[in-house]
Amino acid sequence: MTIKQFSQTDPQWKSTLLGFDKSSTIGGYGCLLTSMTMCATHYGATDLTPALLNDKMKAIGGFQAGTAFIVGWMIGNIVPGMSLDYRQCSGAPAPLAEIDSRLAMGLPVIIEVDYSPSSGVQTHYMVCYGKE
């Protein structure tokens, strides 16, 4: 599976404001946007960067008004064939069989993880493109 790798903290876009928020940046809160950009390369959008996807999503209303909250299903309006289908797993096991099935079909999967053992949830999004 071909996935171009990006970092949300790349100096090219880390200071760019995320969506319509007045203080959140791609470097601080752009892990989902960056993950979506990485998956988009699988669907042929090889010229896309997190900064460019940010601009394109803003242009089509792909963020909630005044916020950095991504309206994920709108990605298909920018990258044909790509969709975002969110599964809420708080308090329940992740749908590992479904993730495995998507990976077996050669499809990247964006997962949300709690990146710290500290109390509460410290959310981070990552792209899975294989499994060992």
C-alpha positions as CSV (number, residue, x, y, z in Angstrom):
1,M,0.0,0.0,0.0
2,T,1.4,3.4,-1.0
3,I,1.0,6.0,1.7
4,K,3.0,9.3,1.6
5,Q,4.1,10.2,5.1
6,F,3.5,13.6,6.6
7,S,4.1,15.1,10.1
8,Q,1.7,17.6,11.6
9,T,4.8,19.3,13.1
10,D,6.5,19.9,9.7
11,P,7.8,23.5,9.7
12,Q,6.0,24.0,6.3
13,W,2.6,24.0,8.0
14,K,2.9,23.5,11.8
15,S,2.0,27.1,12.5
16,T,-0.9,27.2,10.1
17,L,-4.2,27.8,11.8
18,L,-6.4,24.7,11.7
19,G,-9.8,25.2,10.1
20,F,-11.5,28.4,11.2
21,D,-10.1,28.3,14.8
22,K,-8.3,31.5,15.9
23,S,-5.6,29.7,17.9
24,S,-5.3,26.0,17.1
25,T,-2.6,25.1,14.6
26,I,-1.9,22.1,12.5
27,G,1.2,21.4,14.6
28,G,-0.8,21.4,17.8
29,Y,-4.1,19.8,16.8
30,G,-3.8,18.6,13.1
31,C,-3.2,14.9,13.6
32,L,-6.6,14.0,12.0
33,L,-6.1,16.4,9.1
34,T,-2.5,15.1,8.6
35,S,-3.8,11.5,8.7
36,M,-6.5,12.3,6.2
37,T,-3.9,13.8,3.9
38,M,-1.8,10.7,4.2
39,C,-4.7,8.4,3.3
40,A,-5.7,10.8,0.4
41,T,-2.3,9.9,-1.2
42,H,-3.5,6.3,-1.4
43,Y,-6.6,7.5,-3.4
44,G,-4.4,9.4,-5.9
45,A,-4.2,12.9,-4.3
46,T,-0.4,12.8,-4.4
47,D,0.0,16.6,-4.6
48,L,-2.0,17.2,-1.4
49,T,-0.3,18.4,1.8
50,P,-1.9,19.0,5.2
51,A,-1.8,22.8,4.5
52,L,-3.5,22.4,1.1
53,L,-6.1,20.0,2.5
54,N,-6.8,22.5,5.3
55,D,-7.4,25.2,2.7
56,K,-9.6,22.9,0.5
57,M,-11.7,21.8,3.5
58,K,-12.2,25.4,4.6
59,A,-13.3,26.3,1.1
60,I,-16.1,23.7,1.1
61,G,-17.2,24.1,4.7
62,G,-15.3,21.0,5.9
63,F,-14.8,22.5,9.3
64,Q,-17.5,23.4,11.8
65,A,-18.0,27.2,11.7
66,G,-15.4,29.1,13.8
67,T,-13.7,25.9,14.9
68,A,-10.9,23.4,14.1
69,F,-13.5,20.5,14.2
70,I,-13.3,18.6,10.9
71,V,-16.5,17.5,9.1
72,G,-14.8,14.3,7.9
73,W,-17.4,13.0,5.5
74,M,-16.7,16.0,3.2
75,I,-13.3,14.6,2.2
76,G,-15.0,12.8,-0.6
77,N,-15.8,16.2,-2.2
78,I,-12.0,16.8,-2.5
79,V,-10.6,13.2,-3.0
80,P,-12.9,11.1,-5.1
81,G,-13.4,7.6,-3.7
82,M,-12.3,8.5,-0.2
83,S,-14.7,8.5,2.7
84,L,-14.4,8.8,6.5
85,D,-16.6,6.4,8.4
86,Y,-16.2,7.1,12.2
87,R,-16.8,4.4,14.8
88,Q,-17.2,5.6,18.4
89,C,-15.4,3.2,20.7
90,S,-15.2,5.0,24.0
91,G,-15.8,2.4,26.7
92,A,-15.9,-0.4,24.2
93,P,-13.3,-2.5,22.4
94,A,-12.2,-1.2,19.0
95,P,-13.6,-3.1,16.0
96,L,-10.4,-5.0,15.3
97,A,-12.0,-7.4,12.8
98,E,-13.3,-4.5,10.8
99,I,-9.9,-2.8,10.9
100,D,-8.2,-6.1,9.9
101,S,-10.7,-6.5,7.0
102,R,-10.0,-3.0,5.7
103,L,-6.2,-3.5,5.9
104,A,-6.6,-6.9,4.1
105,M,-8.4,-5.0,1.3
106,G,-5.4,-2.7,1.0
107,L,-7.2,0.2,2.5
108,P,-5.6,2.5,5.1
109,V,-7.4,3.0,8.4
110,I,-7.2,6.1,10.6
111,I,-7.3,5.1,14.3
112,E,-7.8,7.3,17.3
113,V,-5.7,6.4,20.3
114,D,-5.1,7.6,23.9
115,Y,-1.4,8.4,23.7
116,S,-0.7,8.7,27.4
117,P,-1.3,6.5,30.5
118,S,-2.3,9.7,32.4
119,S,-5.9,9.9,33.6
120,G,-8.4,11.1,31.0
121,V,-8.1,10.7,27.3
122,Q,-5.3,12.3,25.3
123,T,-6.5,11.8,21.8
124,H,-4.2,11.3,18.8
125,Y,-5.0,10.1,15.3
126,M,-2.7,7.8,13.3
127,V,-2.8,5.9,10.0
128,C,-2.6,2.1,10.0
129,Y,-1.6,0.7,6.6
130,G,-0.4,-2.8,7.7
131,K,-0.3,-5.2,10.6
132,E,2.4,-7.5,11.9
